[in-house]
Amino acid sequence: MKKKVKIVIGIAAVLLISLIGFCAWFLSGSGSMEYYAQIDNSKVEQVDTKGGVISLKGNLPYSYTLQSYDKNGNEKTLTFGTSRELRNGAFIRVTVMPVRGVLDWCEVQYDELPSTVQAYYAAPANR
């Protein structure tokens, strides 16, 4: 009987440690990838953020769906929300995690884009 209790406690401990490890990884943003895109305000959509009882994404009334590229030039369509319309033509770096989706984004200059990504966009005229 004592052996079975020890086995159950051992399995429970392993499961608890695994769950804590997964939660730490999930919340840390480890394993995230960066993509780069150019803002095109013809692709922005206003969404109703007051429709549900609980809003997990906060108050983000604008939704962008843009073609983006990783540092190797691999293409991916990303959708993310913002609290405002972004500057048309601006370049952004988007941090994406496989399970969580888009974690954040920030505006970057053309010169900050990897050279493989720059090949997809025209350099701004006022450089």
N, CA, C and O atoms as a MOPAC input file, in Angstrom:
PM7 MOZYME 1SCF
protein

 N      0.81300 1    -1.19700 1     0.00000 1
 C      0.00000 1     0.00000 1     0.00000 1
 C      0.85700 1     1.26200 1     0.00000 1
 O      0.56200 1     2.20400 1    -0.73500 1
 N      1.91900 1     1.29400 1     0.81600 1
 C      2.78900 1     2.46100 1     0.88800 1
 C      3.50600 1     2.69400 1    -0.43700 1
 O      3.77000 1     3.83500 1    -0.81500 1
 N      3.81600 1     1.61500 1    -1.13600 1
 C      4.49900 1     1.73400 1    -2.42100 1
 C      3.59800 1     2.42400 1    -3.44100 1
 O      4.06200 1     3.26200 1    -4.21300 1
 N      2.30400 1     2.07300 1    -3.44700 1
 C      1.35500 1     2.70400 1    -4.37400 1
 C      1.20700 1     4.18600 1    -4.07200 1
 O      1.12600 1     4.99700 1    -4.99500 1
 N      1.16900 1     4.55200 1    -2.80800 1
 C      1.04200 1     5.95800 1    -2.41900 1
 C      2.27000 1     6.74300 1    -2.88700 1
 O      2.14000 1     7.85700 1    -3.39400 1
 N      3.45000 1     6.16600 1    -2.71900 1
 C      4.67700 1     6.82500 1    -3.15600 1
 C      4.68700 1     7.01800 1    -4.66800 1
 O      5.12600 1     8.05700 1    -5.16200 1
 N      4.20800 1     6.02600 1    -5.39500 1
 C      4.15300 1     6.11900 1    -6.85300 1
 C      3.18600 1     7.22400 1    -7.27500 1
 O      3.49900 1     8.01900 1    -8.16100 1
 N      2.01700 1     7.27500 1    -6.64600 1
 C      1.01900 1     8.30400 1    -6.97700 1
 C      1.56600 1     9.68800 1    -6.65400 1
 O      1.41100 1    10.61600 1    -7.44800 1
 N      2.20600 1     9.83600 1    -5.49600 1
 C      2.78700 1    11.12900 1    -5.12100 1
 C      3.89700 1    11.50500 1    -6.10700 1
 O      4.00400 1    12.67300 1    -6.48200 1
 N      4.71700 1    10.55700 1    -6.53200 1
 C      5.77400 1    10.82100 1    -7.50300 1
 C      5.22500 1    11.28000 1    -8.84300 1
 O      5.72300 1    12.23700 1    -9.43600 1
 N      4.19600 1    10.59100 1    -9.31300 1
 C      3.57900 1    10.97600 1   -10.59600 1
 C      2.95100 1    12.36600 1   -10.48500 1
 O      3.08500 1    13.18300 1   -11.39500 1
 N      2.26500 1    12.63400 1    -9.36900 1
 C      1.65300 1    13.95200 1    -9.16700 1
 C      2.72200 1    15.03900 1    -9.13300 1
 O      2.51700 1    16.12200 1    -9.68100 1
 N      3.86200 1    14.76500 1    -8.49400 1
 C      4.93700 1    15.75000 1    -8.42500 1
 C      5.51400 1    16.02800 1    -9.81500 1
 O      5.76200 1    17.18200 1   -10.16400 1
 N      5.72300 1    14.98400 1   -10.59800 1
 C      6.23900 1    15.15900 1   -11.95500 1
 C      5.25700 1    15.96600 1   -12.80300 1
 O      5.67200 1    16.85600 1   -13.54600 1
 N      3.97400 1    15.66900 1   -12.70100 1
 C      2.96100 1    16.40900 1   -13.46200 1
 C      2.91500 1    17.87200 1   -13.03100 1
 O      2.80500 1    18.76100 1   -13.87600 1
 N      2.99700 1    18.13100 1   -11.73300 1
 C      2.97100 1    19.50500 1   -11.23300 1
 C      4.19100 1    20.28200 1   -11.71000 1
 O      4.06200 1    21.42800 1   -12.14100 1
 N      5.35600 1    19.68500 1   -11.63900 1
 C      6.58100 1    20.34900 1   -12.10400 1
 C      6.50100 1    20.60400 1   -13.61200 1
 O      6.92100 1    21.66000 1   -14.08500 1
 N      5.96800 1    19.65000 1   -14.35900 1
 C      5.80500 1    19.83600 1   -15.81400 1
 C      4.84100 1    20.97600 1   -16.11500 1
 O      5.09600 1    21.78400 1   -17.00800 1
 N      3.75100 1    21.04800 1   -15.38700 1
 C      2.76800 1    22.11000 1   -15.59200 1
 C      3.37600 1    23.46900 1   -15.27400 1
 O      3.17300 1    24.42500 1   -16.02200 1
 N      4.10800 1    23.56600 1   -14.19300 1
 C      4.75700 1    24.83200 1   -13.83300 1
 C      5.77800 1    25.22400 1   -14.90200 1
 O      5.86600 1    26.39500 1   -15.27300 1
 N      6.54200 1    24.26600 1   -15.39400 1
 C      7.51300 1    24.54500 1   -16.45700 1
 C      6.84600 1    25.02500 1   -17.73200 1
 O      7.31900 1    25.97200 1   -18.36100 1
 N      5.74600 1    24.38100 1   -18.12100 1
 C      5.01900 1    24.79900 1   -19.32000 1
 C      4.47600 1    26.21100 1   -19.15500 1
 O      4.58300 1    27.02600 1   -20.07200 1
 N      3.89600 1    26.50900 1   -17.99700 1
 C      3.35200 1    27.85000 1   -17.75800 1
 C      4.45300 1    28.90300 1   -17.81600 1
 O      4.25300 1    29.97900 1   -18.37900 1
 N      5.60900 1    28.60200 1   -17.23900 1
 C      6.72700 1    29.54900 1   -17.27900 1
 C      7.17000 1    29.78800 1   -18.72100 1
 O      7.41200 1    30.93000 1   -19.11300 1
 N      7.27900 1    28.72200 1   -19.50900 1
 C      7.66400 1    28.86500 1   -20.92000 1
 C      6.61200 1    29.66000 1   -21.69000 1
 O      6.94700 1    30.54200 1   -22.48100 1
 N      5.34500 1    29.34500 1   -21.45500 1
 C      4.23900 1    29.98100 1   -22.16200 1
 C      4.20300 1    31.47900 1   -21.90000 1
 O      3.97000 1    32.26300 1   -22.81900 1
 N      4.42900 1    31.87900 1   -20.66800 1
 C      4.36100 1    33.28900 1   -20.30400 1
 C      5.63900 1    34.05600 1   -20.61500 1
 O      5.60500 1    35.28200 1   -20.72400 1
 N      6.75400 1    33.36900 1   -20.76000 1
 C      8.03300 1    34.05000 1   -20.97200 1
 C      8.21800 1    34.56100 1   -22.39200 1
 O      8.94900 1    35.52900 1   -22.60200 1
 N      7.58100 1    33.94200 1   -23.36100 1
 C      7.77800 1    34.34200 1   -24.75400 1
 C      8.94100 1    33.62300 1   -25.41100 1
 O      9.30300 1    33.94500 1   -26.54200 1
 N      9.53700 1    32.65200 1   -24.72400 1
 C     10.62300 1    31.87000 1   -25.32000 1
 C     10.09600 1    31.13400 1   -26.55000 1
 O      8.94300 1    30.70400 1   -26.57900 1
 N     10.92100 1    30.99800 1   -27.53200 1
 C     10.50200 1    30.30300 1   -28.74300 1
 C      9.75600 1    31.20700 1   -29.70600 1
 O      9.19000 1    30.73400 1   -30.69200 1
 N      9.75000 1    32.51000 1   -29.42700 1
 C      9.04600 1    33.42700 1   -30.31100 1
 C      9.88600 1    33.72100 1   -31.54900 1
 O     11.10600 1    33.55200 1   -31.54200 1
 N      9.22200 1    34.15800 1   -32.59900 1
 C      9.88900 1    34.51700 1   -33.85000 1
 C      9.53800 1    35.95000 1   -34.19900 1
 O      8.49600 1    36.46400 1   -33.79200 1
 N     10.40600 1    36.58100 1   -34.94600 1
 C     10.14500 1    37.94100 1   -35.39200 1
 C      9.84000 1    37.95200 1   -36.88200 1
 O     10.51700 1    37.30700 1   -37.68300 1
 N      8.80700 1    38.69700 1   -37.22800 1
 C      8.41500 1    38.90500 1   -38.61600 1
 C      8.40100 1    40.40100 1   -38.88100 1
 O      8.28600 1    41.20800 1   -37.95800 1
 N      8.51700 1    40.75800 1   -40.13800 1
 C      8.55100 1    42.16300 1   -40.53300 1
 C      7.47800 1    42.39900 1   -41.58600 1
 O      7.24800 1    41.56100 1   -42.45700 1
 N      6.82300 1    43.55800 1   -41.49100 1
 C      5.75900 1    43.88900 1   -42.43800 1
 C      5.73500 1    45.39500 1   -42.65100 1
 O      6.35500 1    46.15600 1   -41.90800 1
 N      5.00700 1    45.80600 1   -43.67800 1
 C      4.79300 1    47.22400 1   -43.93800 1
 C      3.30700 1    47.49700 1   -43.78200 1
 O      2.47100 1    46.75800 1   -44.30200 1
 N      2.98500 1    48.56300 1   -43.06300 1
 C      1.59400 1    48.90600 1   -42.78900 1
 C      0.90800 1    49.35800 1   -44.07300 1
 O      1.42400 1    50.19600 1   -44.81200 1
 N     -0.24700 1    48.79500 1   -44.31500 1
 C     -1.09500 1    49.16100 1   -45.44500 1
 C     -2.48400 1    49.40600 1   -44.85800 1
 O     -3.20900 1    48.46300 1   -44.54000 1
 N     -2.84600 1    50.68200 1   -44.71800 1
 C     -4.11100 1    51.01400 1   -44.06900 1
 C     -5.34200 1    50.64700 1   -44.89400 1
 O     -6.47000 1    50.78300 1   -44.41800 1
 N     -5.13500 1    50.18600 1   -46.12100 1
 C     -6.29100 1    49.65600 1   -46.86100 1
 C     -6.65300 1    48.26300 1   -46.35000 1
 O     -7.71000 1    47.73100 1   -46.69000 1
 N     -5.76800 1    47.66600 1   -45.52500 1
 C     -6.00100 1    46.32300 1   -44.97700 1
 C     -6.49800 1    46.35700 1   -43.52800 1
 O     -6.68900 1    45.30500 1   -42.91700 1
 N     -6.70700 1    47.54900 1   -42.97900 1
 C     -7.17000 1    47.64700 1   -41.59400 1
 C     -8.68500 1    47.46400 1   -41.55000 1
 O     -9.40600 1    47.86800 1   -42.46100 1
 N     -9.13500 1    46.85600 1   -40.48600 1
 C    -10.56300 1    46.60600 1   -40.30900 1
 C    -10.94600 1    47.04900 1   -38.90000 1
 O    -10.26200 1    46.71800 1   -37.93300 1
 N    -12.03500 1    47.79500 1   -38.79000 1
 C    -12.52200 1    48.15600 1   -37.46000 1
 C    -13.38100 1    47.01900 1   -36.94700 1
 O    -14.25500 1    46.52000 1   -37.65600 1
 N    -13.13000 1    46.61000 1   -35.70900 1
 C    -13.86300 1    45.50300 1   -35.11500 1
 C    -14.58500 1    45.98800 1   -33.87000 1
 O    -14.14900 1    46.92700 1   -33.20600 1
 N    -15.68900 1    45.33700 1   -33.56800 1
 C    -16.46800 1    45.67800 1   -32.38100 1
 C    -15.86200 1    44.96100 1   -31.18900 1
 O    -15.89500 1    43.73200 1   -31.12200 1
 N    -15.30500 1    45.72000 1   -30.24200 1
 C    -14.66800 1    45.10700 1   -29.07900 1
 C    -15.60500 1    44.99700 1   -27.89100 1
 O    -15.20100 1    44.50600 1   -26.83700 1
 N    -16.83000 1    45.43600 1   -28.03000 1
 C    -17.75400 1    45.41100 1   -26.90600 1
 C    -18.78500 1    44.29300 1   -27.02800 1
 O    -19.78000 1    44.29300 1   -26.30300 1
 N    -18.56400 1    43.34800 1   -27.92900 1
 C    -19.54800 1    42.30800 1   -28.18000 1
 C    -19.59200 1    41.20300 1   -27.14400 1
 O    -20.65500 1    40.62300 1   -26.92200 1
 N    -18.47400 1    40.88900 1   -26.50100 1
 C    -18.44000 1    39.77100 1   -25.57400 1
 C    -18.46500 1    40.21300 1   -24.12900 1
 O    -18.29600 1    41.39100 1   -23.81500 1
 N    -18.67800 1    39.25000 1   -23.26000 1
 C    -18.67200 1    39.52300 1   -21.83400 1
 C    -17.24500 1    39.75400 1   -21.35300 1
 O    -16.98800 1    40.65700 1   -20.55600 1
 N    -16.31300 1    38.92500 1   -21.84500 1
 C    -14.90900 1    39.04500 1   -21.46200 1
 C    -14.09800 1    39.26000 1   -22.73000 1
 O    -14.20500 1    38.48700 1   -23.68200 1
 N    -13.29500 1    40.30200 1   -22.74000 1
 C    -12.43000 1    40.57800 1   -23.87900 1
 C    -10.99700 1    40.23200 1   -23.49000 1
 O    -10.38500 1    40.94000 1   -22.69100 1
 N    -10.45300 1    39.13900 1   -24.05300 1
 C     -9.09600 1    38.72200 1   -23.73700 1
 C     -8.05000 1    39.59200 1   -24.41400 1
 O     -6.90500 1    39.63700 1   -23.96300 1
 N     -8.41600 1    40.28000 1   -25.48000 1
 C     -7.44900 1    41.07500 1   -26.22400 1
 C     -7.47700 1    42.54200 1   -25.81900 1
 O     -6.76800 1    43.35000 1   -26.41900 1
 N     -8.25600 1    42.90300 1   -24.84100 1
 C     -8.31300 1    44.28900 1   -24.41000 1
 C     -9.13000 1    45.12300 1   -25.38100 1
 O     -9.91600 1    44.59400 1   -26.16700 1
 N     -8.93700 1    46.42300 1   -25.31700 1
 C     -9.68200 1    47.34000 1   -26.16500 1
 C     -8.87200 1    47.63100 1   -27.41800 1
 O     -8.18600 1    48.65100 1   -27.49300 1
 N     -8.94900 1    46.74000 1   -28.40200 1
 C     -8.19400 1    46.87200 1   -29.64900 1
 C     -9.16600 1    46.92600 1   -30.82000 1
 O     -9.48300 1    45.90200 1   -31.42400 1
 N     -9.63800 1    48.13400 1   -31.13600 1
 C    -10.69100 1    48.24600 1   -32.15600 1
 C    -10.22600 1    48.13000 1   -33.60500 1
 O    -11.05700 1    48.10200 1   -34.51300 1
 N     -8.90700 1    48.06000 1   -33.84200 1
 C     -8.41100 1    47.94700 1   -35.20900 1
 C     -7.69500 1    46.61200 1   -35.38100 1
 O     -6.92600 1    46.18900 1   -34.51800 1
 N     -7.96200 1    45.96300 1   -36.50300 1
 C     -7.34600 1    44.67200 1   -36.78900 1
 C     -6.64900 1    44.74100 1   -38.14900 1
 O     -7.25600 1    45.10900 1   -39.15500 1
 N     -5.37800 1    44.38500 1   -38.16000 1
 C     -4.58700 1    44.36400 1   -39.39300 1
 C     -4.31000 1    42.91900 1   -39.78700 1
 O     -4.00700 1    42.08300 1   -38.93600 1
 N     -4.41700 1    42.63400 1   -41.07500 1
 C     -3.98200 1    41.35400 1   -41.63700 1
 C     -2.97900 1    41.69900 1   -42.73400 1
 O     -3.33900 1    42.26200 1   -43.76800 1
 N     -1.71400 1    41.35000 1   -42.49100 1
 C     -0.63400 1    41.76500 1   -43.39000 1
 C      0.26000 1    40.59300 1   -43.75700 1
 O      0.44000 1    39.66200 1   -42.97200 1
 N      0.82000 1    40.64900 1   -44.96900 1
 C      1.86200 1    39.70700 1   -45.35900 1
 C      3.12700 1    40.12300 1   -44.62900 1
 O      3.47600 1    41.30300 1   -44.61000 1
 N      3.79900 1    39.18300 1   -44.04100 1
 C      5.02400 1    39.48300 1   -43.30400 1
 C      6.08500 1    38.46200 1   -43.66000 1
 O      5.79600 1    37.41700 1   -44.24200 1
 N      7.33000 1    38.78500 1   -43.29700 1
 C      8.46200 1    37.93700 1   -43.66300 1
 C      9.38500 1    37.79100 1   -42.46000 1
 O      9.60700 1    38.74600 1   -41.71500 1
 N      9.92300 1    36.58000 1   -42.28000 1
 C     10.91400 1    36.38300 1   -41.22000 1
 C     12.29400 1    36.74800 1   -41.76300 1
 O     12.41700 1    37.13200 1   -42.92600 1
 N     13.33000 1    36.63100 1   -40.93600 1
 C     14.68300 1    37.04400 1   -41.34400 1
 C     15.22000 1    36.25100 1   -42.52300 1
 O     16.15800 1    36.69000 1   -43.18700 1
 N     14.62900 1    35.07100 1   -42.79500 1
 C     15.05600 1    34.24800 1   -43.92400 1
 C     14.23000 1    34.50000 1   -45.18200 1
 O     14.47400 1    33.89000 1   -46.22300 1
 N     13.25200 1    35.40000 1   -45.08300 1
 C     12.40700 1    35.71700 1   -46.22400 1
 C     11.19200 1    34.82000 1   -46.36200 1
 O     10.49600 1    34.89200 1   -47.37500 1
 N     10.91300 1    33.97300 1   -45.37100 1
 C      9.72100 1    33.12100 1   -45.41500 1
 C      8.48600 1    33.96200 1   -45.12500 1
 O      8.46000 1    34.74300 1   -44.17400 1
 N      7.47000 1    33.79200 1   -45.95300 1
 C      6.25700 1    34.60800 1   -45.87500 1
 C      5.23800 1    33.99400 1   -44.91500 1
 O      5.11800 1    32.77400 1   -44.80700 1
 N      4.50900 1    34.86800 1   -44.22100 1
 C      3.44300 1    34.42700 1   -43.32800 1
 C      2.41200 1    35.54900 1   -43.23500 1
 O      2.77900 1    36.72100 1   -43.14500 1
 N      1.13400 1    35.20200 1   -43.25700 1
 C      0.07500 1    36.18100 1   -43.06300 1
 C     -0.21000 1    36.28900 1   -41.57400 1
 O     -0.51800 1    35.29600 1   -40.91500 1
 N     -0.10300 1    37.51000 1   -41.04900 1
 C     -0.33300 1    37.75000 1   -39.63000 1
 C     -1.52000 1    38.67100 1   -39.43000 1
 O     -1.71700 1    39.62100 1   -40.18700 1
 N     -2.30700 1    38.38600 1   -38.40700 1
 C     -3.41000 1    39.24800 1   -38.01100 1
 C     -3.17100 1    39.66600 1   -36.56800 1
 O     -2.89700 1    38.83100 1   -35.70600 1
 N     -3.27600 1    40.96200 1   -36.31200 1
 C     -3.07800 1    41.46700 1   -34.95500 1
 C     -3.93000 1    42.71000 1   -34.73600 1
 O     -4.32200 1    43.38600 1   -35.68700 1
 N     -4.20400 1    42.99700 1   -33.48900 1
 C     -5.03100 1    44.13900 1   -33.14100 1
 C     -4.20500 1    45.30200 1   -32.63800 1
 O     -3.11300 1    45.12200 1   -32.09800 1
 N     -4.74600 1    46.50900 1   -32.82300 1
 C     -4.10500 1    47.72000 1   -32.31300 1
 C     -5.16900 1    48.63800 1   -31.72700 1
 O     -6.36000 1    48.49000 1   -32.00200 1
 N     -4.72500 1    49.57100 1   -30.92600 1
 C     -5.65700 1    50.51900 1   -30.31500 1
 C     -5.91500 1    51.72600 1   -31.22200 1
 O     -6.81100 1    52.52700 1   -30.95600 1
 N     -5.12300 1    51.85000 1   -32.29800 1
 C     -5.25300 1    52.98500 1   -33.21100 1
 C     -4.82900 1    52.55800 1   -34.60600 1
 O     -4.22500 1    51.50200 1   -34.79100 1
 N     -5.15400 1    53.39800 1   -35.59000 1
 C     -4.63900 1    53.15400 1   -36.93500 1
 C     -3.16200 1    53.49200 1   -36.93800 1
 O     -2.74700 1    54.49900 1   -36.36500 1
 N     -2.38000 1    52.66200 1   -37.57500 1
 C     -0.93800 1    52.86900 1   -37.62600 1
 C     -0.56400 1    53.72700 1   -38.82800 1
 O     -1.35800 1    53.90800 1   -39.75000 1
 N      0.64500 1    54.24500 1   -38.80300 1
 C      1.11700 1    55.12900 1   -39.86600 1
 C      1.26600 1    54.33500 1   -41.15900 1
 O      2.02500 1    53.36800 1   -41.22200 1
 N      0.53500 1    54.75500 1   -42.19000 1
 C      0.57200 1    54.06900 1   -43.47200 1
 C      1.98900 1    54.07600 1   -44.04000 1
 O      2.63700 1    55.12100 1   -44.08500 1
 N      2.46600 1    52.91900 1   -44.46900 1
 C      3.79600 1    52.79100 1   -45.05100 1
 C      4.88900 1    52.50800 1   -44.03200 1
 O      6.02800 1    52.24700 1   -44.41700 1
 N      4.57400 1    52.55200 1   -42.74600 1
 C      5.57600 1    52.28900 1   -41.71000 1
 C      5.96500 1    50.81800 1   -41.73000 1
 O      5.16000 1    49.95900 1   -42.09000 1
 N      7.18600 1    50.53600 1   -41.34600 1
 C      7.65600 1    49.15900 1   -41.21800 1
 C      7.53900 1    48.75400 1   -39.75600 1
 O      7.81300 1    49.54900 1   -38.85700 1
 N      7.13000 1    47.51200 1   -39.52800 1
 C      6.99500 1    47.03100 1   -38.15700 1
 C      7.68100 1    45.67200 1   -37.99400 1
 O      7.80300 1    44.89200 1   -38.93800 1
 N      8.11800 1    45.42500 1   -36.77000 1
 C      8.63400 1    44.11900 1   -36.37500 1
 C      7.58300 1    43.52200 1   -35.44300 1
 O      7.20400 1    44.13900 1   -34.44700 1
 N      7.11900 1    42.32400 1   -35.77200 1
 C      6.05300 1    41.66200 1   -35.01800 1
 C      6.64600 1    40.41800 1   -34.35300 1
 O      7.26500 1    39.58600 1   -35.01600 1
 N      6.45200 1    40.30200 1   -33.04900 1
 C      6.92300 1    39.13200 1   -32.31700 1
 C      5.76900 1    38.14800 1   -32.19200 1
 O      4.69800 1    38.49300 1   -31.69400 1
 N      5.99800 1    36.90900 1   -32.65100 1
 C      4.95300 1    35.88900 1   -32.70700 1
 C      5.43000 1    34.64400 1   -31.96300 1
 O      6.57600 1    34.21900 1   -32.10800 1
 N      4.53700 1    34.07300 1   -31.17100 1
 C      4.82200 1    32.81400 1   -30.49400 1
 C      3.85200 1    31.76700 1   -31.02500 1
 O      2.67100 1    32.06700 1   -31.19800 1
 N      4.31500 1    30.54400 1   -31.29100 1
 C      3.47100 1    29.53400 1   -31.92200 1
 C      2.09900 1    29.32200 1   -31.27300 1
 O      1.09900 1    29.25500 1   -31.98700 1
 N      2.02400 1    29.21700 1   -29.98900 1
 C      0.74500 1    28.93100 1   -29.33600 1
 C     -0.05900 1    30.20000 1   -29.08400 1
 O     -1.27900 1    30.20900 1   -29.24500 1
 N      0.62300 1    31.26700 1   -28.69100 1
 C     -0.05400 1    32.49000 1   -28.27500 1
 C     -0.38000 1    33.44200 1   -29.41300 1
 O     -1.25000 1    34.29900 1   -29.25800 1
 N      0.28300 1    33.32000 1   -30.54000 1
 C      0.06000 1    34.25200 1   -31.63900 1
 C      0.92700 1    35.48900 1   -31.49600 1
 O      2.05200 1    35.40800 1   -31.00100 1
 N      0.40900 1    36.63900 1   -31.92800 1
 C      1.17200 1    37.88600 1   -31.89500 1
 C      1.29500 1    38.37200 1   -30.45400 1
 O      0.29500 1    38.59600 1   -29.77200 1
 N      2.54800 1    38.53100 1   -29.99900 1
 C      2.79600 1    39.02100 1   -28.64100 1
 C      2.86900 1    40.54000 1   -28.61500 1
 O      2.26600 1    41.18000 1   -27.75300 1
 N      3.61000 1    41.12100 1   -29.56400 1
 C      3.72000 1    42.57100 1   -29.64300 1
 C      4.25900 1    42.97600 1   -31.00900 1
 O      4.63600 1    42.13600 1   -31.82600 1
 N      4.28300 1    44.28200 1   -31.23000 1
 C      4.82700 1    44.82700 1   -32.46500 1
 C      5.45700 1    46.17100 1   -32.13500 1
 O      5.08900 1    46.81200 1   -31.15000 1
 N      6.40400 1    46.59600 1   -32.95700 1
 C      6.96700 1    47.93400 1   -32.80900 1
 C      7.40500 1    48.42700 1   -34.18800 1
 O      7.76300 1    47.63800 1   -35.06300 1
 N      7.36900 1    49.74000 1   -34.35800 1
 C      7.77600 1    50.33700 1   -35.61600 1
 C      9.29700 1    50.31700 1   -35.70900 1
 O      9.98900 1    50.58000 1   -34.72500 1
 N      9.81400 1    50.00200 1   -36.89800 1
 C     11.25500 1    50.00100 1   -37.15300 1
 C     11.53600 1    50.77900 1   -38.42700 1
 O     10.63500 1    51.02300 1   -39.23000 1
 N     12.77800 1    51.16200 1   -38.60500 1
 C     13.20100 1    51.85700 1   -39.81800 1
 C     13.55100 1    50.83000 1   -40.89200 1
 O     13.84700 1    49.67400 1   -40.59100 1
 N     13.51300 1    51.27000 1   -42.14300 1
 C     13.84200 1    50.39000 1   -43.26700 1
 C     15.22300 1    49.76500 1   -43.09100 1
 O     15.41700 1    48.58700 1   -43.39100 1
 N     16.17600 1    50.54900 1   -42.60700 1
 C     17.54700 1    50.06000 1   -42.41900 1
 C     17.63700 1    48.95100 1   -41.36700 1
 O     18.60800 1    48.19400 1   -41.35900 1
 N     16.65200 1    48.84200 1   -40.48900 1
 C     16.64600 1    47.82000 1   -39.44700 1
 C     16.08900 1    46.48300 1   -39.93900 1
 O     16.19100 1    45.47000 1   -39.24700 1
 N     15.50200 1    46.48600 1   -41.13600 1
 C     14.97500 1    45.24300 1   -41.69900 1
 C     16.13000 1    44.36100 1   -42.15400 1
 O     17.11900 1    44.87600 1   -42.67700 1
 N     16.03200 1    43.04900 1   -41.96800 1
 C     17.05900 1    42.16400 1   -42.53700 1
 C     17.11000 1    42.34100 1   -44.05600 1
 O     16.09200 1    42.64900 1   -44.67500 1
 N     18.27200 1    42.15200 1   -44.65200 1
 C     18.42100 1    42.37800 1   -46.10000 1
 C     17.48200 1    41.48900 1   -46.91100 1
 O     17.01300 1    41.89900 1   -47.97200 1
 N     17.20100 1    40.27200 1   -46.42500 1
 C     16.27600 1    39.40300 1   -47.15200 1
 C     14.86400 1    39.97200 1   -47.14500 1
 O     14.10200 1    39.74300 1   -48.08400 1
 N     14.50700 1    40.71000 1   -46.10100 1
 C     13.17700 1    41.32700 1   -46.01500 1
 C     13.14600 1    42.61300 1   -46.84300 1
 O     12.13500 1    42.91800 1   -47.47600 1
 N     14.24600 1    43.36400 1   -46.84100 1
 C     14.30600 1    44.59800 1   -47.62800 1
 C     14.04300 1    44.33300 1   -49.10100 1
 O     13.53400 1    45.20700 1   -49.80300 1
 N     14.38000 1    43.14400 1   -49.57900 1
 C     14.17700 1    42.80100 1   -50.99000 1
 C     12.69500 1    42.81500 1   -51.37300 1
 O     12.37200 1    42.96500 1   -52.55200 1
 N     11.79200 1    42.66400 1   -50.40500 1
 C     10.35700 1    42.64600 1   -50.68300 1
 C      9.73300 1    44.03500 1   -50.69800 1
 O      8.59600 1    44.18900 1   -51.14300 1
 N     10.45300 1    45.05100 1   -50.21900 1
 C      9.90100 1    46.40100 1   -50.08200 1
 C     10.80000 1    47.41400 1   -50.78500 1
 O     12.01400 1    47.23200 1   -50.88100 1
 N     10.18300 1    48.47300 1   -51.26700 1
 C     10.94000 1    49.57000 1   -51.85000 1
 C     11.47000 1    50.44900 1   -50.72200 1
 O     10.78000 1    50.69300 1   -49.73200 1
 N     12.69000 1    50.91600 1   -50.88200 1
 C     13.28600 1    51.80300 1   -49.87300 1
 C     12.53000 1    53.12100 1   -49.88800 1
 O     12.16500 1    53.60700 1   -50.95800 1
 N     12.29000 1    53.70400 1   -48.73200 1
 C     11.60700 1    54.99900 1   -48.68400 1
 C     12.40600 1    56.06700 1   -49.44200 1
 O     13.63600 1    56.05500 1   -49.41700 1
 N     11.71700 1    56.97600 1   -50.10700 1
 C     12.37800 1    57.99200 1   -50.91700 1
 C     13.09600 1    59.02300 1   -50.07700 1
 O     14.08100 1    59.59900 1   -50.54000 1
 N     12.64500 1    59.28000 1   -48.86000 1
 C     13.22500 1    60.35100 1   -48.04400 1
 C     14.30200 1    59.82800 1   -47.09600 1
 O     14.37100 1    60.26900 1   -45.94800 1
 N     15.12600 1    58.91400 1   -47.54200 1
 C     16.20200 1    58.36000 1   -46.69300 1
 C     17.37600 1    59.26200 1   -46.63200 1
 O     18.36200 1    58.94700 1   -45.96400 1

